[in-house]
Amino acid sequence: MRKRLLVIPALAALVTALFAAPADAAGGGVNDSSCRPGAAHPRPVVFLHGLGATSYEDLNFLQASVAAQGYCTYSPTYGAYPGFDLVGGLRPIADSAAEIKQFIDSVLAETGASQVDLVGHSEGGFQSLYVPKTQGIADRIGTVVAIAPPAHGTTFAGLTTLAYLFGQGERDLVGQALSTVGCAACDDLTVGGSAVATLDAGPIAQPGVHYTIITSRYDELVTPTETAFVREPGVVNEYVQDTCPFDPVGHIGEAYDLNVWHLVTNALDPAHATKFVCTAGSPG
């Protein structure tokens, strides 16, 4: 399992290097404090990783691909307990949301932009919905693209397993963190969890924010898969297979799937959405 998962980002990085075509090269950057958004992409994009991951795992290759198209991109490691800085997303959802809000404010101050876009995967996808609703900053968010968020909670019992899957490079440290400080976010994200209850109390979509939710029919961890979707006016909900019917991609693979990458960039800039050739992602 581990070897297969590690091959996916390596292949994705190679494809990105070969085929990414910068649309506005003057504006692109990855966690670059000197990056200033260009006219084509005026909003910086903040990427939010999944449970047990960090800013350099999970969405880092998608972030690099988006940056290569001219966006200023940023990614925090959120939700890490003291002493376990390399294992993110374990703290309570509300604590992490406050941390993400501070990060967004710092990006806005640094770049001079008035809004950011959010792209999140798994727990990060949940946070991309939760933060605009609960942190009083919906007016600072332009677009949300949530990949496989457990928006209404998940029935997957072993949520702590996600920490091991996302924390590919630090599995021993993940185990130490879980045994020492636990996984409050895991409790928050189950059906009936406190964060899920907060998100689902009243409308999720905030006025003025554009939402796209992307998931796979074969996602084996956010289950049932329909739980990812927000059935509210103005929210675009799509399965990967609506566009690429033969893509067997699973939960972890969604972060590295080229079809998902295209859907994300089209959602970030729908006025310039492009058609693309479908590929087959990882079923794991």
Summary of the structure (lengths in Angstrom):
residues: 284
radius of gyration: 17.1
end to end distance: 8.4
largest distance: 47.8
contacts: 1035
relative contact order: 0.15
helix: 42%
strand: 12%
